[in-house]
Amino acid sequence: MTYYLGIDGGGSKTTCAVGDEVSILAKVTTGPSNITRVGEGRAREALQKAIREACATARIAPQKVQRACIGAAGAAREENAGAVYNIVAEIISGEIEVVGDMQIARAAAFGEEPGVIVIAGTGSIAYGRDARGKTARAGGWGFTVSDEGSAHWIGAAAVSALLRVADQSEDGQATAEDSLLFGEMKAAWGLRSVDELATAASATSRFARLFPAILAAADAGDALAQRVLAQAGRELAQLATIVVRRLFAGSNGNRPAVLLAMAGGVFRHSPTVREVFRDELLKLDPSLEVNPQVVDPVLGALQMARAGKRS
């Protein structure tokens, strides 16, 4: 029996799947493994724990894995890809390939077919490949300057919007503090006032942790939270159309339909982001075909491990 392993390593979690030629034998999730965000020590802990637990569930030793494909956020940087490779090679003796997280997501969505994947998790990126094998990307330059529509972007945008409410009138701070959105943020970050929110926001980069609070506020009817999520959907649609224009030139009437798919926790957990993303794309280009299902990138990593080549 030949065994394969695929990993989707991101800024919020790490998912590992073990399979044979046709079946998935185990799938487990551990903590974040994006080296840029959590450092090499925490990445090692999450990656190796995921591998050991998945192999234990599949009842095989890690040394039995013949080929592994690791899709890692930040793998476009050679030093990050090398570090991930070394971490995995400490417990797997088979062939190891480290690729970008967008590559495994694209493989999960389309296999060898052309198409554009948009990932919105802790960070965000749009990535596509045409029928000739040409690739293009947009976004994904890092949370301080890019990652539009991601959980980090949504958290920062919601804080900014709430502070603007506090600025707009004499009783603005009280209005902000009475909002459903602030109530959820207060619980998430352990705050008591808008002043403390501003101080905490200036001292942290962990805005993605606010995403569940923003979802809860939006679900409860908070208009500000709903607007932020809608804007995230529009931002992600803009990233997708940049890649579509670069890869699939020509008027809509004389080209095949372009396939698009979604991946990541923002899409998975927010119907608003999904719906606005799809509607905005179809307004910009009615010929696009958007898969309504959110794909699981780790399945693409396992598929690439089986194939032994990039997608």
BELZI-V773511 format. One record per helix or strand of 3 or more residues. SS is the DSSP state (helix for helix, strand for strand). FROM is the first residue (numbers start at 1). LEN is the number of residues. If there is no record, write none. Layout:
<<SS:FROM:LEN> <SS:FROM:LEN>>
This chain:
<<strand:3:7> <strand:14:6> <strand:24:7> <helix:35:24> <helix:62:3> <strand:65:8> <helix:78:12> <strand:95:6> <helix:101:10> <strand:115:6> <strand:124:6> <strand:135:4> <helix:151:17> <helix:172:6> <helix:180:10> <helix:194:9> <helix:207:13> <helix:223:25> <helix:252:3> <strand:259:5> <helix:265:5> <helix:271:14> <strand:289:7> <helix:297:11>>
